[in-house]
Amino acid sequence: MKIRPLFFGKIEKGEIKIYDNDKFKQYVSTLEGKDIMLSVGRRRQIRSSNQNRYYRGIVIEMLANKYGYENEEMHEFCKMKFLQPRTIEIIDKNGVVDSKTIPRTTTNLDTIQFEDYLEKIRRWASMRLDFYIPLPNEFEWEDDIQIDE
């Protein structure tokens, strides 16, 4: 299997502008004289670091502390409860199907999918647990606080 690089850019006035044009040109030069395939689509924004920080530092930590679980246990619980699992099937040489259901990962969710996931957790906590998880704009991070005595 050959791995192909991905190149990113944007459309400006109807023209494609590649962000790393030098690398793009270098790669394209290796394809001289060959038939190519070109695919263009809107770039999906994977969950943001702020979303992940909020999820791990507020949502998961608050639930884990309240119910006495480790953060990673609570993360796994939420994934299994709120993300649709995937079933993978392998058919062996005799036609026997071996299937396993695995939980989805939050890693590949885009920003909209991740916010939907967060909203499901907040709604569940509020309605089923009578437990309020603040929205991201309802608190401030207090990183690196220095207390001088």
Buried (B, 14 or more C-beta within 10 A) or exposed (E): EEEEEEBEBEEEEEEEEBEEEEEBEEEEEEEEEEEEEEEEEEEEEBBEEEBBEBBBEBBBBBBBEEEEBEBEBBBBBBBEEBBEEEEEEEEEEEEEEEEEEEBBEBEEBBBEBBBEBBEBBBEBBEEEEEBEBEEBEEEEEEEEEEEEE
